Amino acid sequence: MIKKLTLFILPIALFAAVSGDEDYFYANHPYGTIIYAKSAENEAARAARTWQKIQGAYDKDFGFKLRGPTLGLLGFQNQIANAFATTTPFLEMAFYGGGATEIDYFGASDWTLTLLVHEGAHLYQLSGASDFPVWLESAFGHNYMPVIAGVVPFWTYPNELLPTLFMEGNAVFNESRMTGGGRLFGGRHKALFLALLKSGRLDARRLINDHRDFPYLEEKYIVGGFFQAWLASRYGAEKTNHFFAEHGQRWINPLLLNKSLQRHYGASYQELIGQFLSHYKDEANAFKEQTGKKIAETKIYAPIGGDDKALYVYSSDAETKARIIRLDRQTRQVTEIDGHFLNGRPFFGAFGYVTSSFQYTAADRVETGLFDKNRNPIEKFNGEIAQDFKTNARLYLKTDASFSKAILYENDRRIAPVASNARYGANGEIYSVRAQDDKRVFYKDETPLFAISAQAVLCDILPQGGVLFAAPTRYGNGLFLWQKERLLRLGEADNVVDARFIGGEDFLVVGVTGEGYEARVTKFTASLEKPIKPQTVAVEAPIIMIEASAAADTNLLIVAKPYGELRNISLSSIYPRVGYDSDDGFTGGIDAYFSDPLGFNSLTISGSGGKEENGYASAIYDNRRHLLFWGGGVYGEGGKENYERDFGASVYAGYLISKSASDQTTITARQNFDQNDKHNAPIIASLEYDYALSHPYAYKPAYSARVALHGRTSGREDRKEQAFKAEIKGGVRLFWQTYLDAGVSYAKSNEDWIVAQKRPPYPIDPIDYALQNLPNGYRADRAIDYYGEIGAKIDAPIYGLTLPLGLHSIAPIARYERLELGEKRFLVEEQTYALQAELQLAHSVDFWIEGGVVHNNRAKDDRFYIVLKSQL
């Protein structure tokens, strides 16, 4: 018999900025609201004006007008190359000023423009809906899940369930079409596409699902971008973008992708993908890969690093390790330097082996810089994107000067905006690439050398002054050399991503294949051939351009006001929900969620009820704007299953003491107040240290640790309770994807204030203990708890094509917990044997389901359970 079934999902606050980030301002203008950090003030005016132009073009392309977007430009305490568009808590987009870290990946001459076009496309995609979803939004707010759960769900944003291939592919397509640049004009990305196609790894089933193998989600962006461009070449750009208005009518069942495609294009998904892949089949057959001696391979790419003695290649399998491969220039000896390096260009010097990357350097900032093998920052280089080094000098891109265009510096001297990596020549000359109109111009110091009409990646400078670079070919990306006024192509490979000259006749080349990236040592023959500008996206001229100066736009920010999270909070969404209980029958409830646009603070008001007046109501407020975070809530319960808590409240405050790439330390204090006299307004304080060294696609951290101290005292005069608890836990990957977790804790109180009970439906305080299958509650003056868990992930990729359910992996798990209570050590033992499955809903929404059996020596019967988890 079903005891209880409740269908509801609560929204989660989206924290866009680091805690303690700089001051923000907001201004209303004719095209929406713009929120910006003080350090991005100049960019804010340009972005607002440019967004007006993008809206004008997108209104026509997508076939409808956008409903009230918010732009957010986040400050330089978030130095990452990323952005997002979202419907929750509001329809908005936000982006960070760290695009210079990926200067050669995006091929963009203006980061702000690229992000506005890309993320703006997502806002239109998500908003493409018929009249009824628009009404749902006006009535219930910005809900990313059905607003009425039950037999018939009603979706406010049905396009959120479109496959990633369509969403990200369309944004990449518009990114290149609108700006005349971007990824579809980069040979590196076409090389990835053709390498995958030639290796036989692309088909309709794989492309519609977000999978767990190379090239991970990048495939949906790149192959999806080429797919959308192919659709546009057949049906026109407007019809391609209009598809999102067509599918937005599926507000009851957004999974009917084929029906939408049939109505819009007159063909099914399988037919369109088949025709698209066939269109590129001949090019894939002509695509050539680099040959030579392979010295390294990696699933995650980073540029080659080097100095006079050696070259360095970043190598990672994305799951278990990240290391540096060293190639000696003289002996050609290959050495592996083990570590847990962050992804980025490797260097070696007085600071040891490091990579140029970005990560937390303090609790209140994420910065670019150099990080060692344990992911610790080298403080001297914080805020810099390292390019090259020589005695007493360094070349770098200065992040806080590079919101839109990457600005090159040597030491403290500003050089110029650049469009690729920069390198020192043999005599200390500075070689760079600069964007001028639709060309890339190569410079030696301030002297232009030559120009090409295509994207280019500066790879190396030969001892005689030759310029080695990668640029587009007909079938991908090739290696070129400019030397003595001549432009030569080296070799015939179309999969070149990066290269360096080793010495003699040898070169080190990194190429992309269908399985990953390979670094090979090879020799070249040269031929007279020039790079080409790909015609994947047919545009005569960029549709959108940002003016060189923002002076005329500053009036947009005259009425700007300081952004305060409290005064900017407003209703975001309302979630009705229904459920069924075998005792109470049907139950109902509602959740109202309030937030500010940047997600600094939130308020959730919930209520539910059913037969027998078994109800619950709560209001919970949370503020994470600063390193000092705080909040609280009130709740009330009624009916026969109220766990003796009729009414209560709690307040809390905490402080983020430190945070880095792998660990953080936090102190918190909480006080609970309950109406019932059996609960005694305890004050609980905790000091917690958590460490986790993870790799991007690993099942569990390679190493993890947790140390925590908790104290509790009663707020009542007649109950002089003093209790504390110390716990330590650690985890390690043993081999492959097998892990072991273990921990121990000790709790002590002056009387029998340590509680052990069956896990209740609400969180318990950290000093007490909760087990899965404990039939009775126990009290004691002390407790010792031992915990162990072993499990292993087994990849089992099974994906549906029309069925919107897939399987990534399974994981058998065994857990053991031993709890000794009181001076006489009353023993409670519990063993759990479970199986976890990582599933995928609607081709892109991942979740875990765990089922198992729990045996407890104090329980008469074993307990069987099934639970859903959004994360491990």
N, C-alpha and C positions, 0 to 999 in steps of 0.2 A: 504494500500500500504506500502511495506517495504521502509522506508526512507533510512536506512543504515544497512548493514550487513558486519561486518569485522571479519575475522577469523584469530586470531594470539594470541600467548601467549609469553610474554617476560620472559626470564630467570631471576631468582632471585639469587643474590649473597649469597653465603653460608659462613657465618662468623663462623669459627671453634674455634677461641680463643677469650677470653675476651679482651675488649679494654685495651690497656696498658699492655698486657701480656709481659712476658720476651723476651729476644732476641732469635732469631731463626737462624739456620744454615742449609745449604743444601749441599749435596754431591751427585755426580753422581757415580754410581757403576755398575757393569755388569748386575744387575738385576733391574735397574730402577733408580729412584731418591729418596733419603730419606731426609726429612725435619724434623728437630728435635729442641726442646728447649734445651738450654744449660744444664738445670738440668737433661735432659734425654740422655746425651751424651753416657754414658756407655751402656744404653739399645739400642741406635741407632745401634751400631756395631753388637750387638747380633741379633737384628731384621733383619738387612740387610742380614746377613749370613743365618738366619733361613728362610727368605723369598725365598732365592735361593732353599732351599730344598723343601719348599712347592710348589714353581712353578714347580719343576721337577715332583713332584707327581701329581699335578693338571693338568699339560699339558697332562699327560697320562689319568687321570680320566675323564676329561671333553672333551678330544679329539681335542684340539686346543691350540695354544699358545696365551698368553695374549698380548695385544697391549699397551706397555708403561705405566705401573702403576707408581704411586707416593705413597710412604709411608710417613705418617706424624705422628710423636710422639709429642703430645702436652704436655706442661709443667705442673708443679704442682700448677699453679695458676688456673687450671681447675681440681678440685679434685672431679670428678664424675666418676661413673662406667658406661662408655658408649663408643661407637665407631660408626663410620659410613663408608659406602662405597658409592661412588657416581660416576655418569658419568658427572656431571656438577659442577664446570666449566671444570673439566678434569676427566679422569678416575683415581681415586685415593681412598685411604682409610686413615683414621686418627683415632687415639684413644687416650684416656685420661688415666692417671695413677691412677685412683681411684678404681680399682678393689677390693681392700681390704674391701670396704664398703659392698660388696656382697660376702664375702668369703665363706659363706655356701650355697649360691644359685647356683653358677656356679660349685662348686666342682672341681675347677681348681687348680693345684699346680703351674702353671705358667701363670699369666695374659697375658703377652705379647704373648706367644705362642697361647693361646686360641683366642685372638683377631685377630692375624695374620691369623689363620686358618679360623675363622668364617667370618671375613670381606673379606679375600682373596677369599673365596667361592663366595661371592656376586659379586666380580669383574668378576670372570669367568662366573657366571650366566648371568650377564648383557651383557658381551661381546660375548656370544655365538650367532653368527649371520653368515649368508651366505655372499657371496662376495658382493652383492649389498649394504647392509647396511654398510659394511666395506668401500666401495667406497663413500657412503654418508658421512661417518665420515671424510674421507680424504678431501672431497670437502666442507662440511658445518660445520665440527667440532662436538663437543660433545652436541648434541641436545637431550633433554629428551622428546620432543614433536615432532610431524611430521614436517619435514623440509619444506614440501610443503603443505600448508593448502588448502583445496578445496574439490572436489568430491573424489579424490583419495589421501589419505595421504601416505607418505613414512616414515617409522620409522627407525631411526638409531639404536635404542636399543629396539627391539620389546619385549624382555623379561621383560622390566620394567612394563608391564601390566599383568604379571603373578600374580595369587593370592598370598597373603602373605603366605598362607599355604605352597606353594611350595618353595618360596624364603627363608623364614626364617627356615622352616622345614629342607630344604636341608643343610643350613649352620649349624644348630644344629647337624644334623646327621654327617656331616664331622668333626665338632668340637670334637665329641666323638670318631669317627672312627680314626681320625688322631692322637689324643693325648692319647688315652686309658683312658680318663677321661671325664669330662664334664657332661652335664645335663642328657644324656641318661643312665649314670651309677649312677645317684642319685635317691634314692628311693622316695624322695619328689616329683619328677616330674612324676614318674610313678603313684604315688598316685593321683595326680591331674588328670591325664589322665583317670584312672580307675574310679575315683569318678564322672567325667563328663559322662563317658560312662554308668555307672550304673544308674545314675539319668535320663538317656534318653535324654540328652541334645546334643548329637552328631549325626549329620546326614550330608548328602552331601551338602544340602543347607546352613546349618549353617557354616560348615567348610570352604566353598569357599568364604564367605563374612566376612569382618571386621565388627563386631557388637559392640554394646554399653553396653553389660552386662558381668558379671563375666564369665571367667577370662580375659576379654578384649583381647588385642592382645597377651598376654602370651599363650593363647590357640593355636595360629598359630605356635608359636615357639615349644611348647612342643608336642602337638598332631601331628603337622607337622613333627617334628623330628622322632617320632615313626612311622609315615606313611612312611617316606623316608627310615627308617631302615627296615621296612617290605618289601618295594619294593626291597631294596638291597638284602634281604634274598631270594627273589624269582628270581630276574633277575641279581644280581651281582651289586657291587658298581659302576663299570665303566659304565654299561648301565644306571644305575640310574642317574649318573652325566651327561652322554651323552645326556640326555633328553633336556638339555638347548641348545645344538647345534641343535637339531631337531626343537624345537619350535622357535629358532632364525631365521628360514627361513620364518616365518610369518611376513614379513616386510610390508605387505599391511594391513593385518587384524590380529593383535596379539591376538584377542579375540577367535580365533578358537582353543581353548584348547583341545576339544575333538578330533579334527582331528589329532593334534599332538600326543595325547595319544594313539589313535588308531593305528597310524603309528608306534609308538615306542614300545608300550606294547601289542598291539592287543586287547585293552579293553578301554572302555569309562571311564570318571572320575567317574560317578555314580557307575559303576561296580567295579572299583578299590577300592573306598571308602567303598562300601558295603562289599567286601571281607575282607578288612583290619579290619573293625569294628567287623565283625563276628569272625575273628581270635582271638580277645581279649575278646569275649563275656563271655567265661567260666571264665576267670580270673576276669572280672568285677563282675560276680555273686559271686565269692569267696571272693572278696574284702570286708573287714570289717571296719566299722567306730567306732570311740571312743564313748563310752556312758558315762553318768554321768550328773551332774547338769550344765547346760549351764549358764555362767555368762557374756559372751560377744561374739559378732560376728563382723566380719569386712570383707570388700571386698578387702582390701589391707593389706597384711601381714607385720608384723614387729616382731622381737624376743621379748620374754618376758623379762621384767626388774624386778629388785627386790632388797630388802635389808632385814635387820633382822626383820623389822616390817610388811612389806607388799610386795605383788607382783603387777606388773603393766602391763597391756595389752593395746596396741594401738588399737583403734577402729575407723574405718572410713567407711562410706557408699559411698565414692568416689565422692559424688555430693554435699552434704550439710553440712557436719560436720566432724571433726576429734577430738577425745577426748581420754582421758586415763581412763581406768577402774582399780580401786584400790581394791585389795582383801586383807583384813586384815588377817594376819597369825593366830592370836589368836582367834578372834571372827568370822572369815569367812564373815564379813560384806563386802558388795560390794558398792563402791562409784564411782560416775561418776564425772570426772574432765573435765568440758567443756573448749574448746579452739579451736584453729585452728592449731594444732600441725602439723609439718612436719612429714612425714613418717619415722619411725625409732624406735629403742629400747628405751622405756621410762625409766627415772631415776627420783629420788627425792632426794633433799639434800638442802644445804644452798642456792643453786641457784633456788630452787622451782622445779616445774614439768617441765621437759625438755624431748626432744627426741634427739637421736644421728642420725644426718642426714647430708646433705650438701646443701649449698645455697650460694648466694652472701653474703659475709661479708664486702665487699667494692666494689667500682665501678670497680676495676681492678682485682678482684679475686673471685672465687668460692671455698669455703673451706668446708672440713668436720669439724664437731664439735658438740656442744650441742646448741640447739635452744629452746627458751621458747614458751609459748602458742601463742604468737603473732609473732613467727618466727624470733625473734631477736636473734643473736648469743651471747653466753656467751664467751667473748673474750679469757679468759684463756685457753679454750679448742680448739681453732682454730687449724686445721691441725691434729686433733686426732680423731680416731674412738673408742669411749669409750667401754670398755669391762666390767669392774667391779671396785668397789671402796671399800676401807677400810680406817680406820683412818690414815690421813696423807699420803696416797698412792693411786695410781690409776693404773689400767692396761689399755693399749690402743694400737691400731695399729697406727704406725706413717706413715701418708700418703705419705710424701715426701721421705720416705725411702722404700716405698712398691710398686714400679712401677710393678715389676713382681711377687714378693713373698711378702705376708703380713708379716711385721716385728713387733713382739710384744715388747713393752716397759713397764717397771714399772718406773714411774716418768721419770728420765733422763737415766735410765739404759736399754741398749739393751738386750733383752732376746734371741730371736731366730726367724727364719722364722716359721710360723705356718700355719695350714691348716683348722682351725676352730676357734670358739670363745675361749676365755680364761677365767678362773674363779679363784677366790680366794677360798681356803679351809677354814675350821673353824679356823685354827691357822695361817692363812696368807700364806699358801703354794700356789704356782702358778701351776694350772693345765692347760695343753695345749695339742693340737693335732698337730703332725708334719707328713709331708709326707716323706716317705722313700720308694723308688722304687714304687711298686704298693700297698703299705700298708699305713694304718693310725696308727701311734704309739702314745699312750697316755702317757703323762709325768706328774710326780709330781716333781716340780722344774726341776732338771736336771736328774732325775731318771726315766727310762722307766718303765711303769707299765704293759702294754699289747698292743697287736697289732691286727688289723683286716684287712682282704683283701677286704675292701669296703670303700666307702665314709662314713663319720661320722660327726655328729653335736654334739659337746659337749654342753649339756643342763644345768647340775647342779652338784654340789658336795654335797653329803649328810653329815650330821654332823659326822658320823662315818668314813667318807672318801670314801664312795662308789661313783662311777662315773656313772652319768646318761647321756645317750646319745641316739640319734636317728640314725638309720642306715637302709639300705635296707632289705626288706623281699621279699618273692616270689611275693607278690601281692602289694607291695608298700613300705611303710616306717613304721617301728615299733619302740617301746621304749625298750631300753636295760639298764641293770644295771650290772656293774662290781663291785663285792664286795667280799673280802676275797678270792681272787684268782679264783672266779667263775664268769662265764658269764651267765646272766639270761635274759630272755625276760619277760617284764612286760605286761600282758594283751595280747589280740589277735588283737588289732586294727592295720590296715595297712595304716592309713591316718595321722600318727603322723608327725608334722612338728617341734614342740618344746615342752618342758615340764620343769616344776620346781617342786621341793619338797616343799610342804606347811608346813607340820608338822604332827605329829602323823602318821596316815596311808594314808593321803591325798596327792594327786598330782594335779597340774594344768597342763592340756594338751591342746595344740592347734592342731587341726586337720583340714584337708582340706576336703570339701564336694563339691558337684556339684553346690552349691549356694554361697560358700565363705569359710571363715575360722571361726571356732568356738572354744572358750575356755571353757573347762569343768573341773569341780572338780570331781575327781574319786578316787577309791581305786583299787589296783591291786592284782592279783594272779600271781605268778612267775612260769616260766617253763624253763627247760634247752634247750636253742635254741640259735644259733649263727646267726649273720647277714650273708647275702649272697652277692656276687658280681653279679649284674644283667648281663644277657647275651643278652640284647637287640641288641647290636652291637657286632658281633662276630669278635674279633681281637685277634691275638696271642700276639702281642706286639705293643706298640705305633709306628706309622709310622714316626712321627716327634718328635725329642727331641732337646731341646736347651742345648748347652754345659754349664757346670757350670761356666766357665770363658770365658770372651770375649777378653782376651788378644791377641789372634791370629787374631782377626778381626779388631783391631783398625786401621790397615792400610787403611781400607775402608773409613775412615773419614779424612785421611791426607790432601786431597785436598778440604776439606770443606770450604765453603765461607759464610760470613754473608748473611742472607736472607733479602733482601730488597723488599718491596712490589712493588715499582716503577720499579725496574730493572727486576723483575720476572713477570711482566704483559705480557700477550700474548693473541692471538686470541683464544677464547674458542668455540664460535659457531656463525653460521649465520642462520638467520631465514627468508626465503622468506615468503611472505604472500599475499593473494589476498582477495578482498572484492567486495561488490556491493553497489552502491548508486543509488537511483531512479533518481536523477538528473544527476549525473556524469557517470552512468554506471559502468563498471568494473574498479576497482582501484587495484593498486599493491604497494608493498613496500618491504623493507628489513631491518632487524635489525642485526647488528653485535655486538657481546658481547665479551669484553676483560676482563680478570681477572688474578690475581695471584693465584697459587694453593690453598692457604689458605683463599682466599676470602677477604683479607684485603682491597683491592681496586678494583674498576671496572670502565670500560668505555663502554658506550653503544652508538653506532652510528645508527641512524634510518633515514629512508627516505621513502616517499610515494608520489604517484601522480596518476592522472587520467585525464579524459576529463576536459576541461576548465582550465587546469593547476592549479587545486585545490590541491596543494601539501604541504608537510610539511617535514622538515628535522631538525634533532637535534643531538647534541653530548653532553652527560652528563657523568661527572666524579664524583666518590664518593670514599672517603678514610675514613675508619673506624678503622684503625689500632690502634689508640691511643685514650686516653680519649678526647684529642682535635681532633675532626673530622672536615673534610672540603671537599669542592668540588665546582662544578659549571657546567655551561653548556651554550651552544648557540643554538639558533633555528631560523628557518626562515619559513614563511608561505606565500602562494600565492593563488590567486583565490578569489572567491566571498564570501567565508565563513572564512575569516581570523581573524575575531573578532578584526579588526583594529590593528593587530600585525604582521607587515611585517617581522621584524627582531628583535631579542632580545638576551639578555644574562643575566646570573645571577651568582653570587658567594655567597658562604655561608661558615660559620665556626661555630662550636659549641663546647661545653664542657660538658661532663657527670660529673656533680658535685658529685652525690651520687647514689648508687643503692643498693637495698637490696632484700630480698625475695618477698616483696610486693610493693615497691615503687621506684621511681627514680626521680631525679631532673636534669634538663637540661637547659642550656642557649645557645641560638643560635642567630646569626645575619646574615642577608641576604641583598644583594643589587641587584636590578633588573635594567637592562638597556634595553630600547626599542627605536627602530628607530623612531617610530611615536611620534610626539611632545605631543600627548595627554597622553602619559605615561611618568612619570617624574623621572625615576631612583631613586625610593624611597629606603631608608635604613630602614629595619624592624628588630627589636630586640625582642626576646621573652624569658621569664623566665617561665618554666613550671614544675609543680609538678604533678605526676600521681601516684595514689595508687590503687591497685587491689588485694584483698585477694580472691584467687581462690582455688577450689578443682579440682582434676585431671580430672574428667569427667562431671563437672558442665556446664550447658548451659551459665551461666553468673557468674561473681564474686559474692561472698557473700556480699562483700562491695567494693565500688569503689568511688574514688574521683579524681577530677582534679581542680587545681587552676593554672591560667595562667595570666601573664601580658604581653602585647604587646605594643610596641611603633613604630611609623613610622614618618619619616621626609623626606621631599623632597630634591632631589639633585639639584634643579634648583633655581637660584637666584630670578626669578620672581614669584616663588611659595613658599611662606613661610609656608609650611604645617607642622603642628604639630598635631599628633593624637595619641591617646592611647586607649587601650581596656583592661578591666579586666573581667575575666570570672571564674565562679565556677560551678562545676557540681558534682553530686553525684548519686550513685546507691546503691540499697539494694535489697536483695532477701526477699520477703515478707513471703512466705510460699511455700513449695513444690518446684517447678521450676518456680514460678511466680516472676517477678522482676519489680522494678520501678526505672526509671531514671528521674532526673530533674536537671535543670540548669538555670542560669541567667547570663547575661553579660551586660556590659555597655561600650559604646564607645563614645568618645568625640574628636572633632577636632576644630581648630580655625576657619575654614570655612566649607563649605559643601563638606568635603572630605570623609565622610563615605558613602560607596556605598552599595546598596541593589539591587540584580539582580537575574535573573534566573541562575541556576547553569551552568557555561560554561564547555566545555570539558577539560579545563586545570585547575590546582589548582589556587585558588585565595589566596591573602595574608590573614593572620588571622584576620586582623582588619575589613575587609569587611564582608558582609553577603550574603549568597546564599540560595535561596529557590527552591523548586521543581517546583512550578507552578506559578511563578510571571511573568506576561505578559510584564511588562515594568520595566526599571531600574529607581532607585530613588537615589537622593543624599540628605544628611542632615548633619548638624553639630554635631548631637548626635544621639544615638540609645540605646534603651533598649530592650533586647530580653529575652523572657521566653520560656523555652522548657520543655516538659514532654513526657515520653513514658512509657507505661505499656504493658507487654507481658507475655506469659506463654508457656513453652515448653511442648508439649504433645508427649510422646513416641508413635511411630506408626511404629514399625519395620516390614517392608515388603521387603524381599530380593528375588532377582531372582536367579535361578539356571543356566539356559542357557542364559536368558536375562541379560545382564551386567548392569543392573540398579536397584538400591535399594533405599529404603526410611528409614531413621533413625527416624526422628521426624518432627513434624510440630509445628509452633508457630504463633498464632494470635497476632497481634500487633496493638496498637493504639498510634498515635503521635499527639502532639499539639504544635504549635509554634506561639508565639505572638510577633510581632516586632513593636515597637513604634518609629517613626522617627521624628526628629526635635523637636523644642520647643513646637509645637502644638500637638505633638504626633500623627502624621499621622499613622493610624493603618493598619497593614497587619496581617491577621490571616490565618493560614494554618492547615488543619486537614488531617491526613493520616491514612487510614485503610488498613492494609496489612496482608499478610499471607506468612510466611517464611517456606521453606521446606529444611531440611538437606538431601541431596541426596548422593548416592554413585555410582560412575561410575567405571566400570571394577572391581567390587567387592572390591575395596580398595581405590579409589580416592574420597575423600569427598569434597563436595562443597555445597554452599547454593544458592537457587533461591528464589527471593522475588518478589511478584506481589501485586499491590495495586492500590488504587485510591486516588488522592490528590485533595482536595477542597481548593481553595484560594479565599478569599473575593474580591480580585482585578482581578480575572480571570473570563472570561465569561463562560468557560467550565471547567469541571473537567478533570484532567489528569490521564490517565491509564498508568501503566508502568510495565515492567518485567525486572529485573536485575539479573545478576549472581555475586556471591561473593565467593572469595576463603576462606574468614573467616569473622566472624561477626565484 
